[in-house]
Amino acid sequence: MSEVRALERLIADGFVLRGSPQCVPAPRWHAAIARAATVLHATGADDSDLRIPVAWALSAAYEKVTDEELADLIYVMLPMTAVALPT
């Protein structure tokens, strides 16, 4: 899976909204990442690295993907998740 195909899959599955000029995380993604962060925090896992909850959320949503496909999904979602809100 390429990054373009990963993005198209995330859009089709409701995790990303196609926007103009750029795509943005959908409410479904915000819920998935919040669940991941909650579970990781409750288990005492290191939640200071954003890659961990992003990977957890995607692996929970896509149980039957290859490691390469999961890596592409993470590669696409990590920067969208890390965007800081304007102050």
Secondary structure as the mmCIF struct_conf table of DSSP 4:
data_model
#
loop_
_struct_conf.conf_type_id
_struct_conf.id
_struct_conf.beg_label_comp_id
_struct_conf.beg_label_asym_id
_struct_conf.beg_label_seq_id
_struct_conf.end_label_comp_id
_struct_conf.end_label_asym_id
_struct_conf.end_label_seq_id
HELX_RH_AL_P HELX_RH_AL_P1 GLU A 3 ALA A 12
TURN_TY1_P TURN_TY1_P1 ASP A 13 GLY A 14
BEND BEND1 PHE A 15 PHE A 15
STRN STRN1 VAL A 16 LEU A 17
BEND BEND2 SER A 20 GLN A 22
STRN STRN2 VAL A 24 PRO A 25
HELX_RH_AL_P HELX_RH_AL_P2 PRO A 27 ALA A 42
TURN_TY1_P TURN_TY1_P2 THR A 43 GLY A 44
BEND BEND3 SER A 48 ASP A 49
TURN_TY1_P TURN_TY1_P3 LEU A 50 LEU A 50
HELX_RH_AL_P HELX_RH_AL_P3 ARG A 51 ALA A 61
TURN_TY1_P TURN_TY1_P4 GLU A 63 LYS A 64
HELX_RH_AL_P HELX_RH_AL_P4 ASP A 67 ALA A 82
HELX_LH_PP_P HELX_LH_PP_P1 VAL A 83 PRO A 86
#
